[in-house]
Amino acid sequence: MTPELKERLDNLIQQNKILVFMKGNKLMPQCGFSNNVVQILNTLGVPFETVDVLADYEIRQGIKEYSNWPTIPQVYVNGQFVGGSDILIEMYQSGELQQMVEVALAS
Amino acid sequence: MISPQQVEEMIKVAMPDAQVQVQDLTGGGDHYQVVVVSSQFEGKGRVQQHQLVYSSLNQAMSSEAIHALALKTYTPQAWQAASQVV
C-alpha cells in the first residue's frame, strides 16, 4: 500500500467517530451485507459517515489490506476496527454495540 | 466456485481441532455460511477469531471464488453455552 493511501485511510478513520466502508451509500446500499450495517446504525439512531468503496477502487482494495479483513462492509468506531456485518449483528443483538457507540460519541 | 467440503478442508488445515459447519446459501458455491468451533479462538476477540478463519480461506476469498461468507465463530465453551439456549 502506498503511504499516500495509508494516510488517506488514517485520516478518514480518525476524522469520523463512526465510519463504514461499504458498497453504495446510506440511501442506496449496493449489497445486502452493507445494508445490514446501515440498518443497524440507523436503528441505533447514531450519526455515522460512509465511504462508498465502489466509487474508489484504490480504497476498495486498500481497506482490505489496511484492516487485514477480506470483505466489505467494514466498520470503524473511534479509530478502531470493529468488524463486518456478522460481528455488527452479534454486537447489536447482545447490546455491546449500543454501549460502544455511546462511549465513542461521548468521548 | 468451490465445494462445501473444500471450504471445510481449508479451515481444518489451519485449525485441525475445528468443528466446521458449512452451508451453501444459494446453491451456487460462492455464498457460504460457516460456523466454526475451535479452541484456537480462546482468548481472542471476535475480529481476531474471524481473521483466523479468513486467513485459512485467503486464496479462495481474494480470487472471489467465495464471494460472500457469513461467519460465526465459537470457542468450545461458548458453543456449548449457545447450544444449551437452543
N, CA and C atoms of all chains as a GROMACS GRO file, in nm:
protein
  579
    1MET      N    1   0.084  -0.120   0.000
    1MET     CA    2   0.000   0.000   0.000
    1MET      C    3   0.088   0.125   0.000
    2THR      N    4   0.050   0.224  -0.080
    2THR     CA    5   0.131   0.348  -0.085
    2THR      C    6   0.111   0.425   0.044
    3PRO      N    7   0.214   0.502   0.083
    3PRO     CA    8   0.200   0.585   0.203
    3PRO      C    9   0.084   0.684   0.190
    4GLU      N   10   0.060   0.732   0.066
    4GLU     CA   11  -0.048   0.830   0.045
    4GLU      C   12  -0.184   0.765   0.076
    5LEU      N   13  -0.200   0.642   0.029
    5LEU     CA   14  -0.328   0.574   0.053
    5LEU      C   15  -0.346   0.545   0.202
    6LYS      N   16  -0.238   0.501   0.266
    6LYS     CA   17  -0.246   0.474   0.409
    6LYS      C   18  -0.285   0.600   0.485
    7GLU      N   19  -0.227   0.712   0.444
    7GLU     CA   20  -0.258   0.839   0.511
    7GLU      C   21  -0.404   0.879   0.489
    8ARG      N   22  -0.452   0.858   0.366
    8ARG     CA   23  -0.594   0.886   0.338
    8ARG      C   24  -0.684   0.805   0.430
    9LEU      N   25  -0.652   0.676   0.442
    9LEU     CA   26  -0.735   0.588   0.526
    9LEU      C   27  -0.723   0.628   0.674
   10ASP      N   28  -0.600   0.654   0.717
   10ASP     CA   29  -0.578   0.701   0.855
   10ASP      C   30  -0.666   0.822   0.885
   11ASN      N   31  -0.662   0.919   0.793
   11ASN     CA   32  -0.737   1.043   0.815
   11ASN      C   33  -0.887   1.019   0.820
   12LEU      N   34  -0.936   0.940   0.726
   12LEU     CA   35  -1.080   0.911   0.724
   12LEU      C   36  -1.124   0.848   0.856
   13ILE      N   37  -1.043   0.753   0.903
   13ILE     CA   38  -1.080   0.677   1.022
   13ILE      C   39  -1.068   0.764   1.148
   14GLN      N   40  -0.969   0.852   1.148
   14GLN     CA   41  -0.953   0.938   1.266
   14GLN      C   42  -1.057   1.049   1.271
   15GLN      N   43  -1.099   1.095   1.152
   15GLN     CA   44  -1.187   1.212   1.150
   15GLN      C   45  -1.334   1.178   1.171
   16ASN      N   46  -1.366   1.049   1.169
   16ASN     CA   47  -1.507   1.011   1.184
   16ASN      C   48  -1.522   0.910   1.297
   17LYS      N   49  -1.607   0.948   1.394
   17LYS     CA   50  -1.620   0.859   1.510
   17LYS      C   51  -1.679   0.725   1.472
   18ILE      N   52  -1.776   0.728   1.382
   18ILE     CA   53  -1.831   0.601   1.332
   18ILE      C   54  -1.824   0.606   1.180
   19LEU      N   55  -1.746   0.516   1.124
   19LEU     CA   56  -1.723   0.519   0.980
   19LEU      C   57  -1.746   0.379   0.922
   20VAL      N   58  -1.822   0.375   0.814
   20VAL     CA   59  -1.849   0.247   0.748
   20VAL      C   60  -1.793   0.250   0.606
   21PHE      N   61  -1.705   0.157   0.574
   21PHE     CA   62  -1.664   0.135   0.436
   21PHE      C   63  -1.764   0.036   0.378
   22MET      N   64  -1.835   0.076   0.275
   22MET     CA   65  -1.946  -0.007   0.227
   22MET      C   66  -1.959   0.001   0.076
   23LYS      N   67  -2.046  -0.086   0.023
   23LYS     CA   68  -2.079  -0.080  -0.119
   23LYS      C   69  -2.206   0.001  -0.133
   24GLY      N   70  -2.198   0.114  -0.205
   24GLY     CA   71  -2.310   0.204  -0.217
   24GLY      C   72  -2.308   0.306  -0.105
   25ASN      N   73  -2.423   0.368  -0.082
   25ASN     CA   74  -2.429   0.468   0.026
   25ASN      C   75  -2.549   0.440   0.115
   26LYS      N   76  -2.565   0.527   0.218
   26LYS     CA   77  -2.672   0.505   0.316
   26LYS      C   78  -2.808   0.488   0.250
   27LEU      N   79  -2.834   0.571   0.150
   27LEU     CA   80  -2.967   0.568   0.090
   27LEU      C   81  -2.983   0.451  -0.007
   28MET      N   82  -2.874   0.413  -0.073
   28MET     CA   83  -2.882   0.303  -0.168
   28MET      C   84  -2.766   0.206  -0.150
   29PRO      N   85  -2.771   0.125  -0.044
   29PRO     CA   86  -2.667   0.023  -0.029
   29PRO      C   87  -2.672  -0.074  -0.148
   30GLN      N   88  -2.555  -0.114  -0.196
   30GLN     CA   89  -2.549  -0.198  -0.315
   30GLN      C   90  -2.519  -0.344  -0.281
   31CYS      N   91  -2.536  -0.380  -0.155
   31CYS     CA   92  -2.504  -0.516  -0.115
   31CYS      C   93  -2.579  -0.543   0.015
   32GLY      N   94  -2.629  -0.664   0.031
   32GLY     CA   95  -2.708  -0.697   0.149
   32GLY      C   96  -2.632  -0.682   0.279
   33PHE      N   97  -2.504  -0.714   0.276
   33PHE     CA   98  -2.424  -0.707   0.399
   33PHE      C   99  -2.402  -0.560   0.439
   34SER      N  100  -2.375  -0.477   0.339
   34SER     CA  101  -2.361  -0.333   0.367
   34SER      C  102  -2.493  -0.278   0.419
   35ASN      N  103  -2.603  -0.323   0.359
   35ASN     CA  104  -2.735  -0.279   0.403
   35ASN      C  105  -2.760  -0.316   0.549
   36ASN      N  106  -2.719  -0.436   0.590
   36ASN     CA  107  -2.737  -0.478   0.731
   36ASN      C  108  -2.676  -0.375   0.826
   37VAL      N  109  -2.553  -0.336   0.794
   37VAL     CA  110  -2.480  -0.245   0.882
   37VAL      C  111  -2.549  -0.108   0.888
   38VAL      N  112  -2.591  -0.059   0.772
   38VAL     CA  113  -2.661   0.070   0.768
   38VAL      C  114  -2.790   0.064   0.849
   39GLN      N  115  -2.864  -0.045   0.834
   39GLN     CA  116  -2.992  -0.057   0.906
   39GLN      C  117  -2.969  -0.061   1.058
   40ILE      N  118  -2.864  -0.132   1.100
   40ILE     CA  119  -2.835  -0.140   1.243
   40ILE      C  120  -2.802   0.000   1.297
   41LEU      N  121  -2.715   0.070   1.227
   41LEU     CA  122  -2.675   0.203   1.278
   41LEU      C  123  -2.793   0.300   1.272
   42ASN      N  124  -2.876   0.288   1.170
   42ASN     CA  125  -2.997   0.372   1.164
   42ASN      C  126  -3.089   0.342   1.282
   43THR      N  127  -3.101   0.215   1.316
   43THR     CA  128  -3.187   0.175   1.428
   43THR      C  129  -3.136   0.234   1.558
   44LEU      N  130  -3.002   0.236   1.573
   44LEU     CA  131  -2.944   0.295   1.694
   44LEU      C  132  -2.961   0.447   1.694
   45GLY      N  133  -2.988   0.503   1.577
   45GLY     CA  134  -3.009   0.648   1.568
   45GLY      C  135  -2.884   0.729   1.593
   46VAL      N  136  -2.769   0.674   1.557
   46VAL     CA  137  -2.644   0.747   1.581
   46VAL      C  138  -2.592   0.806   1.449
   47PRO      N  139  -2.520   0.919   1.458
   47PRO     CA  140  -2.463   0.975   1.336
   47PRO      C  141  -2.345   0.890   1.289
   48PHE      N  142  -2.339   0.865   1.159
   48PHE     CA  143  -2.223   0.791   1.107
   48PHE      C  144  -2.196   0.834   0.963
   49GLU      N  145  -2.072   0.817   0.924
   49GLU     CA  146  -2.033   0.850   0.788
   49GLU      C  147  -2.005   0.722   0.712
   50THR      N  148  -2.017   0.730   0.579
   50THR     CA  149  -1.988   0.613   0.497
   50THR      C  150  -1.891   0.648   0.385
   51VAL      N  151  -1.816   0.549   0.342
   51VAL     CA  152  -1.731   0.562   0.224
   51VAL      C  153  -1.775   0.455   0.126
   52ASP      N  154  -1.809   0.497   0.003
   52ASP     CA  155  -1.853   0.402  -0.099
   52ASP      C  156  -1.730   0.345  -0.170
   53VAL      N  157  -1.701   0.218  -0.140
   53VAL     CA  158  -1.579   0.159  -0.199
   53VAL      C  159  -1.597   0.133  -0.349
   54LEU      N  160  -1.721   0.125  -0.395
   54LEU     CA  161  -1.742   0.103  -0.538
   54LEU      C  162  -1.702   0.225  -0.619
   55ALA      N  163  -1.699   0.341  -0.552
   55ALA     CA  164  -1.664   0.464  -0.622
   55ALA      C  165  -1.514   0.489  -0.619
   56ASP      N  166  -1.439   0.406  -0.552
   56ASP     CA  167  -1.295   0.431  -0.537
   56ASP      C  168  -1.220   0.298  -0.528
   57TYR      N  169  -1.167   0.256  -0.642
   57TYR     CA  170  -1.105   0.124  -0.649
   57TYR      C  171  -0.986   0.113  -0.554
   58GLU      N  172  -0.912   0.223  -0.542
   58GLU     CA  173  -0.793   0.223  -0.456
   58GLU      C  174  -0.833   0.193  -0.311
   59ILE      N  175  -0.938   0.258  -0.265
   59ILE     CA  176  -0.985   0.233  -0.128
   59ILE      C  177  -1.045   0.093  -0.116
   60ARG      N  178  -1.115   0.050  -0.219
   60ARG     CA  179  -1.180  -0.082  -0.214
   60ARG      C  180  -1.077  -0.192  -0.188
   61GLN      N  181  -0.964  -0.185  -0.256
   61GLN     CA  182  -0.859  -0.285  -0.234
   61GLN      C  183  -0.778  -0.253  -0.109
   62GLY      N  184  -0.748  -0.124  -0.093
   62GLY     CA  185  -0.659  -0.082   0.015
   62GLY      C  186  -0.714  -0.110   0.154
   63ILE      N  187  -0.845  -0.094   0.172
   63ILE     CA  188  -0.901  -0.110   0.306
   63ILE      C  189  -0.895  -0.256   0.351
   64LYS      N  190  -0.897  -0.348   0.254
   64LYS     CA  191  -0.888  -0.490   0.290
   64LYS      C  192  -0.752  -0.520   0.351
   65GLU      N  193  -0.650  -0.462   0.290
   65GLU     CA  194  -0.515  -0.482   0.341
   65GLU      C  195  -0.496  -0.405   0.472
   66TYR      N  196  -0.547  -0.284   0.475
   66TYR     CA  197  -0.532  -0.197   0.592
   66TYR      C  198  -0.588  -0.263   0.717
   67SER      N  199  -0.707  -0.322   0.704
   67SER     CA  200  -0.774  -0.384   0.819
   67SER      C  201  -0.739  -0.531   0.835
   68ASN      N  202  -0.666  -0.587   0.739
   68ASN     CA  203  -0.646  -0.732   0.735
   68ASN      C  204  -0.781  -0.804   0.743
   69TRP      N  205  -0.867  -0.764   0.653
   69TRP     CA  206  -1.006  -0.811   0.653
   69TRP      C  207  -1.050  -0.819   0.507
   70PRO      N  208  -1.090  -0.936   0.459
   70PRO     CA  209  -1.106  -0.951   0.314
   70PRO      C  210  -1.241  -0.906   0.258
   71THR      N  211  -1.332  -0.864   0.344
   71THR     CA  212  -1.466  -0.835   0.293
   71THR      C  213  -1.512  -0.694   0.329
   72ILE      N  214  -1.612  -0.649   0.254
   72ILE     CA  215  -1.681  -0.522   0.276
   72ILE      C  216  -1.822  -0.559   0.320
   73PRO      N  217  -1.886  -0.495   0.413
   73PRO     CA  218  -1.850  -0.369   0.480
   73PRO      C  219  -1.747  -0.387   0.592
   74GLN      N  220  -1.691  -0.274   0.630
   74GLN     CA  221  -1.601  -0.269   0.745
   74GLN      C  222  -1.639  -0.147   0.829
   75VAL      N  223  -1.648  -0.168   0.959
   75VAL     CA  224  -1.694  -0.061   1.048
   75VAL      C  225  -1.582  -0.021   1.144
   76TYR      N  226  -1.558   0.108   1.151
   76TYR     CA  227  -1.462   0.163   1.247
   76TYR      C  228  -1.535   0.252   1.347
   77VAL      N  229  -1.507   0.232   1.475
   77VAL     CA  230  -1.563   0.317   1.580
   77VAL      C  231  -1.447   0.372   1.662
   78ASN      N  232  -1.442   0.504   1.672
   78ASN     CA  233  -1.335   0.569   1.747
   78ASN      C  234  -1.196   0.523   1.702
   79GLY      N  235  -1.178   0.510   1.572
   79GLY     CA  236  -1.046   0.474   1.520
   79GLY      C  237  -1.013   0.328   1.526
   80GLN      N  238  -1.105   0.246   1.580
   80GLN     CA  239  -1.078   0.104   1.597
   80GLN      C  240  -1.162   0.021   1.503
   81PHE      N  241  -1.101  -0.078   1.442
   81PHE     CA  242  -1.176  -0.169   1.356
   81PHE      C  243  -1.266  -0.259   1.441
   82VAL      N  244  -1.396  -0.256   1.414
   82VAL     CA  245  -1.491  -0.332   1.495
   82VAL      C  246  -1.530  -0.464   1.428
   83GLY      N  247  -1.537  -0.462   1.294
   83GLY     CA  248  -1.571  -0.585   1.224
   83GLY      C  249  -1.658  -0.560   1.102
   84GLY      N  250  -1.712  -0.669   1.049
   84GLY     CA  251  -1.802  -0.661   0.935
   84GLY      C  252  -1.945  -0.686   0.978
   85SER      N  253  -2.026  -0.725   0.882
   85SER     CA  254  -2.170  -0.739   0.906
   85SER      C  255  -2.203  -0.842   1.015
   86ASP      N  256  -2.137  -0.958   1.012
   86ASP     CA  257  -2.170  -1.062   1.111
   86ASP      C  258  -2.144  -1.015   1.254
   87ILE      N  259  -2.029  -0.953   1.273
   87ILE     CA  260  -1.991  -0.907   1.407
   87ILE      C  261  -2.084  -0.794   1.452
   88LEU      N  262  -2.117  -0.704   1.359
   88LEU     CA  263  -2.209  -0.595   1.396
   88LEU      C  264  -2.345  -0.651   1.440
   89ILE      N  265  -2.394  -0.750   1.369
   89ILE     CA  266  -2.523  -0.809   1.406
   89ILE      C  267  -2.514  -0.871   1.546
   90GLU      N  268  -2.407  -0.948   1.570
   90GLU     CA  269  -2.391  -1.010   1.702
   90GLU      C  270  -2.384  -0.906   1.813
   91MET      N  271  -2.305  -0.799   1.787
   91MET     CA  272  -2.287  -0.697   1.890
   91MET      C  273  -2.414  -0.617   1.912
   92TYR      N  274  -2.492  -0.600   1.805
   92TYR     CA  275  -2.619  -0.530   1.818
   92TYR      C  276  -2.714  -0.613   1.904
   93GLN      N  277  -2.718  -0.743   1.875
   93GLN     CA  278  -2.810  -0.830   1.948
   93GLN      C  279  -2.774  -0.842   2.096
   94SER      N  280  -2.644  -0.835   2.126
   94SER     CA  281  -2.603  -0.850   2.265
   94SER      C  282  -2.605  -0.717   2.342
   95GLY      N  283  -2.626  -0.606   2.268
   95GLY     CA  284  -2.627  -0.476   2.334
   95GLY      C  285  -2.490  -0.411   2.343
   96GLU      N  286  -2.384  -0.485   2.304
   96GLU     CA  287  -2.249  -0.430   2.313
   96GLU      C  288  -2.229  -0.310   2.219
   97LEU      N  289  -2.293  -0.318   2.104
   97LEU     CA  290  -2.271  -0.214   2.004
   97LEU      C  291  -2.322  -0.079   2.053
   98GLN      N  292  -2.443  -0.082   2.108
   98GLN     CA  293  -2.504   0.039   2.162
   98GLN      C  294  -2.409   0.105   2.262
   99GLN      N  295  -2.356   0.022   2.350
   99GLN     CA  296  -2.265   0.070   2.454
   99GLN      C  297  -2.139   0.133   2.391
  100MET      N  298  -2.084   0.061   2.294
  100MET     CA  299  -1.962   0.107   2.230
  100MET      C  300  -1.981   0.241   2.159
  101VAL      N  301  -2.092   0.256   2.087
  101VAL     CA  302  -2.111   0.382   2.014
  101VAL      C  303  -2.144   0.496   2.110
  102GLU      N  304  -2.212   0.465   2.219
  102GLU     CA  305  -2.240   0.571   2.317
  102GLU      C  306  -2.111   0.625   2.376
  103VAL      N  307  -2.021   0.534   2.412
  103VAL     CA  308  -1.891   0.574   2.466
  103VAL      C  309  -1.815   0.655   2.362
  104ALA      N  310  -1.818   0.609   2.237
  104ALA     CA  311  -1.744   0.677   2.130
  104ALA      C  312  -1.796   0.818   2.109
  105LEU      N  313  -1.928   0.831   2.107
  105LEU     CA  314  -1.987   0.962   2.077
  105LEU      C  315  -1.970   1.059   2.194
  106ALA      N  316  -1.959   1.004   2.315
  106ALA     CA  317  -1.941   1.090   2.432
  106ALA      C  318  -1.796   1.136   2.446
  107SER      N  319  -1.704   1.068   2.382
  107SER     CA  320  -1.562   1.098   2.402
  107SER      C  321  -1.517   1.221   2.322
  108MET      N  322  -1.604  -2.087  -0.798
  108MET     CA  323  -1.692  -2.180  -0.730
  108MET      C  324  -1.609  -2.284  -0.654
  109ILE      N  325  -1.664  -2.326  -0.544
  109ILE     CA  326  -1.587  -2.410  -0.454
  109ILE      C  327  -1.688  -2.497  -0.378
  110SER      N  328  -1.650  -2.617  -0.339
  110SER     CA  329  -1.749  -2.705  -0.274
  110SER      C  330  -1.746  -2.685  -0.123
  111PRO      N  331  -1.858  -2.715  -0.056
  111PRO     CA  332  -1.861  -2.703   0.090
  111PRO      C  333  -1.751  -2.787   0.155
  112GLN      N  334  -1.721  -2.904   0.096
  112GLN     CA  335  -1.615  -2.990   0.152
  112GLN      C  336  -1.480  -2.919   0.144
  113GLN      N  337  -1.456  -2.850   0.032
  113GLN     CA  338  -1.329  -2.778   0.019
  113GLN      C  339  -1.316  -2.667   0.122
  114VAL      N  340  -1.429  -2.599   0.146
  114VAL     CA  341  -1.428  -2.492   0.247
  114VAL      C  342  -1.390  -2.551   0.382
  115GLU      N  343  -1.454  -2.662   0.416
  115GLU     CA  344  -1.428  -2.726   0.545
  115GLU      C  345  -1.282  -2.771   0.554
  116GLU      N  346  -1.231  -2.832   0.446
  116GLU     CA  347  -1.093  -2.879   0.448
  116GLU      C  348  -0.994  -2.765   0.468
  117MET      N  349  -1.017  -2.655   0.398
  117MET     CA  350  -0.924  -2.541   0.409
  117MET      C  351  -0.920  -2.488   0.552
  118ILE      N  352  -1.036  -2.482   0.615
  118ILE     CA  353  -1.040  -2.432   0.753
  118ILE      C  354  -0.968  -2.530   0.846
  119LYS      N  355  -0.987  -2.659   0.820
  119LYS     CA  356  -0.927  -2.759   0.908
  119LYS      C  357  -0.776  -2.770   0.892
  120VAL      N  358  -0.724  -2.729   0.776
  120VAL     CA  359  -0.579  -2.725   0.760
  120VAL      C  360  -0.520  -2.624   0.859
  121ALA      N  361  -0.588  -2.510   0.870
  121ALA     CA  362  -0.539  -2.405   0.960
  121ALA      C  363  -0.574  -2.435   1.106
  122MET      N  364  -0.690  -2.498   1.126
  122MET     CA  365  -0.737  -2.525   1.261
  122MET      C  366  -0.779  -2.671   1.272
  123PRO      N  367  -0.682  -2.759   1.296
  123PRO     CA  368  -0.712  -2.903   1.293
  123PRO      C  369  -0.819  -2.947   1.393
  124ASP      N  370  -0.834  -2.876   1.503
  124ASP     CA  371  -0.932  -2.921   1.603
  124ASP      C  372  -1.072  -2.867   1.574
  125ALA      N  373  -1.086  -2.788   1.467
  125ALA     CA  374  -1.212  -2.716   1.447
  125ALA      C  375  -1.327  -2.809   1.410
  126GLN      N  376  -1.443  -2.776   1.466
  126GLN     CA  377  -1.569  -2.833   1.416
  126GLN      C  378  -1.624  -2.731   1.319
  127VAL      N  379  -1.657  -2.775   1.200
  127VAL     CA  380  -1.697  -2.680   1.096
  127VAL      C  381  -1.832  -2.721   1.038
  128GLN      N  382  -1.922  -2.624   1.030
  128GLN     CA  383  -2.049  -2.647   0.958
  128GLN      C  384  -2.052  -2.551   0.841
  129VAL      N  385  -2.070  -2.605   0.723
  129VAL     CA  386  -2.071  -2.519   0.604
  129VAL      C  387  -2.207  -2.530   0.536
  130GLN      N  388  -2.264  -2.415   0.508
  130GLN     CA  389  -2.393  -2.414   0.439
  130GLN      C  390  -2.381  -2.328   0.313
  131ASP      N  391  -2.417  -2.386   0.201
  131ASP     CA  392  -2.416  -2.312   0.075
  131ASP      C  393  -2.550  -2.238   0.064
  132LEU      N  394  -2.545  -2.106   0.076
  132LEU     CA  395  -2.670  -2.030   0.091
  132LEU      C  396  -2.753  -2.023  -0.037
  133THR      N  397  -2.686  -2.027  -0.151
  133THR     CA  398  -2.759  -2.007  -0.276
  133THR      C  399  -2.755  -2.130  -0.365
  134GLY      N  400  -2.671  -2.229  -0.329
  134GLY     CA  401  -2.653  -2.344  -0.417
  134GLY      C  402  -2.554  -2.316  -0.529
  135GLY      N  403  -2.500  -2.195  -0.531
  135GLY     CA  404  -2.409  -2.156  -0.639
  135GLY      C  405  -2.262  -2.179  -0.608
  136GLY      N  406  -2.234  -2.223  -0.485
  136GLY     CA  407  -2.095  -2.250  -0.450
  136GLY      C  408  -2.010  -2.126  -0.429
  137ASP      N  409  -2.073  -2.011  -0.406
  137ASP     CA  410  -1.992  -1.892  -0.379
  137ASP      C  411  -2.046  -1.806  -0.263
  138HIS      N  412  -2.166  -1.836  -0.216
  138HIS     CA  413  -2.219  -1.767  -0.097
  138HIS      C  414  -2.233  -1.870   0.016
  139TYR      N  415  -2.147  -1.856   0.114
  139TYR     CA  416  -2.144  -1.955   0.219
  139TYR      C  417  -2.174  -1.898   0.357
  140GLN      N  418  -2.234  -1.984   0.439
  140GLN     CA  419  -2.244  -1.952   0.581
  140GLN      C  420  -2.167  -2.060   0.656
  141VAL      N  421  -2.076  -2.016   0.740
  141VAL     CA  422  -1.988  -2.111   0.805
  141VAL      C  423  -1.989  -2.088   0.956
  142VAL      N  424  -2.003  -2.198   1.030
  142VAL     CA  425  -1.990  -2.193   1.175
  142VAL      C  426  -1.864  -2.269   1.211
  143VAL      N  427  -1.775  -2.207   1.289
  143VAL     CA  428  -1.651  -2.272   1.327
  143VAL      C  429  -1.640  -2.273   1.480
  144VAL      N  430  -1.614  -2.391   1.533
  144VAL     CA  431  -1.591  -2.403   1.677
  144VAL      C  432  -1.448  -2.454   1.695
  145SER      N  433  -1.366  -2.378   1.766
  145SER     CA  434  -1.227  -2.420   1.783
  145SER      C  435  -1.169  -2.363   1.912
  146SER      N  436  -1.084  -2.444   1.975
  146SER     CA  437  -1.017  -2.396   2.096
  146SER      C  438  -0.915  -2.287   2.062
  147GLN      N  439  -0.877  -2.277   1.935
  147GLN     CA  440  -0.782  -2.171   1.897
  147GLN      C  441  -0.841  -2.031   1.910
  148PHE      N  442  -0.972  -2.022   1.926
  148PHE     CA  443  -1.036  -1.891   1.942
  148PHE      C  444  -1.025  -1.838   2.085
  149GLU      N  445  -0.986  -1.926   2.176
  149GLU     CA  446  -0.985  -1.886   2.316
  149GLU      C  447  -0.891  -1.768   2.340
  150GLY      N  448  -0.940  -1.672   2.416
  150GLY     CA  449  -0.860  -1.554   2.450
  150GLY      C  450  -0.851  -1.453   2.336
  151LYS      N  451  -0.924  -1.478   2.228
  151LYS     CA  452  -0.919  -1.383   2.116
  151LYS      C  453  -1.053  -1.310   2.103
  152GLY      N  454  -1.044  -1.187   2.054
  152GLY     CA  455  -1.166  -1.110   2.029
  152GLY      C  456  -1.232  -1.158   1.900
  153ARG      N  457  -1.352  -1.108   1.874
  153ARG     CA  458  -1.426  -1.154   1.755
  153ARG      C  459  -1.350  -1.124   1.627
  154VAL      N  460  -1.290  -1.004   1.620
  154VAL     CA  461  -1.218  -0.967   1.498
  154VAL      C  462  -1.105  -1.067   1.472
  155GLN      N  463  -1.029  -1.098   1.575
  155GLN     CA  464  -0.917  -1.192   1.558
  155GLN      C  465  -0.967  -1.332   1.522
  156GLN      N  466  -1.080  -1.371   1.582
  156GLN     CA  467  -1.136  -1.503   1.551
  156GLN      C  468  -1.174  -1.512   1.403
  157HIS      N  469  -1.240  -1.408   1.356
  157HIS     CA  470  -1.280  -1.409   1.215
  157HIS      C  471  -1.158  -1.401   1.124
  158GLN      N  472  -1.057  -1.324   1.166
  158GLN     CA  473  -0.935  -1.313   1.085
  158GLN      C  474  -0.867  -1.449   1.068
  159LEU      N  475  -0.870  -1.529   1.174
  159LEU     CA  476  -0.812  -1.664   1.166
  159LEU      C  477  -0.881  -1.746   1.056
  160VAL      N  478  -1.012  -1.741   1.055
  160VAL     CA  479  -1.087  -1.818   0.954
  160VAL      C  480  -1.063  -1.760   0.815
  161TYR      N  481  -1.071  -1.628   0.805
  161TYR     CA  482  -1.047  -1.565   0.675
  161TYR      C  483  -0.910  -1.602   0.620
  162SER      N  484  -0.810  -1.604   0.707
  162SER     CA  485  -0.675  -1.629   0.655
  162SER      C  486  -0.664  -1.773   0.604
  163SER      N  487  -0.739  -1.865   0.664
  163SER     CA  488  -0.734  -2.003   0.614
  163SER      C  489  -0.801  -2.013   0.477
  164LEU      N  490  -0.888  -1.918   0.447
  164LEU     CA  491  -0.960  -1.919   0.319
  164LEU      C  492  -0.908  -1.811   0.224
  165ASN      N  493  -0.792  -1.757   0.259
  165ASN     CA  494  -0.740  -1.639   0.191
  165ASN      C  495  -0.744  -1.648   0.038
  166GLN      N  496  -0.696  -1.762  -0.012
  166GLN     CA  497  -0.685  -1.774  -0.156
  166GLN      C  498  -0.823  -1.772  -0.223
  167ALA      N  499  -0.914  -1.846  -0.164
  167ALA     CA  500  -1.048  -1.855  -0.222
  167ALA      C  501  -1.122  -1.722  -0.212
  168MET      N  502  -1.089  -1.644  -0.106
  168MET     CA  503  -1.159  -1.517  -0.090
  168MET      C  504  -1.101  -1.410  -0.180
  169SER      N  505  -0.968  -1.406  -0.192
  169SER     CA  506  -0.910  -1.299  -0.272
  169SER      C  507  -0.935  -1.323  -0.421
  170SER      N  508  -0.949  -1.450  -0.460
  170SER     CA  509  -0.982  -1.477  -0.601
  170SER      C  510  -1.132  -1.463  -0.626
  171GLU      N  511  -1.207  -1.435  -0.518
  171GLU     CA  512  -1.352  -1.423  -0.522
  171GLU      C  513  -1.421  -1.553  -0.565
  172ALA      N  514  -1.351  -1.667  -0.549
  172ALA     CA  515  -1.417  -1.796  -0.564
  172ALA      C  516  -1.528  -1.803  -0.459
  173ILE      N  517  -1.497  -1.751  -0.340
  173ILE     CA  518  -1.601  -1.729  -0.240
  173ILE      C  519  -1.636  -1.581  -0.245
  174HIS      N  520  -1.759  -1.553  -0.281
  174HIS     CA  521  -1.798  -1.413  -0.296
  174HIS      C  522  -1.846  -1.357  -0.162
  175ALA      N  523  -1.918  -1.440  -0.088
  175ALA     CA  524  -1.971  -1.392   0.039
  175ALA      C  525  -1.961  -1.501   0.143
  176LEU      N  526  -1.924  -1.462   0.262
  176LEU     CA  527  -1.906  -1.559   0.370
  176LEU      C  528  -1.965  -1.502   0.498
  177ALA      N  529  -2.076  -1.560   0.540
  177ALA     CA  530  -2.131  -1.523   0.670
  177ALA      C  531  -2.065  -1.614   0.772
  178LEU      N  532  -2.013  -1.557   0.878
  178LEU     CA  533  -1.925  -1.632   0.965
  178LEU      C  534  -1.970  -1.621   1.110
  179LYS      N  535  -1.972  -1.736   1.177
  179LYS     CA  536  -1.992  -1.736   1.322
  179LYS      C  537  -1.883  -1.820   1.384
  180THR      N  538  -1.818  -1.765   1.485
  180THR     CA  539  -1.708  -1.837   1.549
  180THR      C  540  -1.738  -1.854   1.697
  181TYR      N  541  -1.701  -1.971   1.749
  181TYR     CA  542  -1.724  -2.000   1.891
  181TYR      C  543  -1.604  -2.074   1.948
  182THR      N  544  -1.573  -2.047   2.071
  182THR     CA  545  -1.484  -2.137   2.145
  182THR      C  546  -1.570  -2.256   2.186
  183PRO      N  547  -1.507  -2.370   2.217
  183PRO     CA  548  -1.589  -2.486   2.258
  183PRO      C  549  -1.684  -2.452   2.373
  184GLN      N  550  -1.636  -2.370   2.465
  184GLN     CA  551  -1.717  -2.332   2.580
  184GLN      C  552  -1.837  -2.246   2.537
  185ALA      N  553  -1.809  -2.148   2.452
  185ALA     CA  554  -1.916  -2.060   2.405
  185ALA      C  555  -2.017  -2.139   2.322
  186TRP      N  556  -1.966  -2.237   2.248
  186TRP     CA  557  -2.052  -2.320   2.165
  186TRP      C  558  -2.148  -2.401   2.251
  187GLN      N  559  -2.094  -2.456   2.360
  187GLN     CA  560  -2.177  -2.534   2.450
  187GLN      C  561  -2.287  -2.447   2.511
  188ALA      N  562  -2.246  -2.326   2.552
  188ALA     CA  563  -2.343  -2.234   2.610
  188ALA      C  564  -2.450  -2.196   2.508
  189ALA      N  565  -2.408  -2.172   2.384
  189ALA     CA  566  -2.503  -2.132   2.280
  189ALA      C  567  -2.597  -2.248   2.246
  190SER      N  568  -2.544  -2.370   2.247
  190SER     CA  569  -2.628  -2.486   2.213
  190SER      C  570  -2.734  -2.510   2.318
  191GLN      N  571  -2.700  -2.479   2.443
  191GLN     CA  572  -2.796  -2.502   2.550
  191GLN      C  573  -2.916  -2.410   2.542
  192VAL      N  574  -2.893  -2.290   2.493
  192VAL     CA  575  -3.003  -2.193   2.478
  192VAL      C  576  -3.104  -2.247   2.378
  193VAL      N  577  -3.052  -2.305   2.270
  193VAL     CA  578  -3.139  -2.364   2.168
  193VAL      C  579  -3.192  -2.496   2.220
   0.00000   0.00000   0.00000
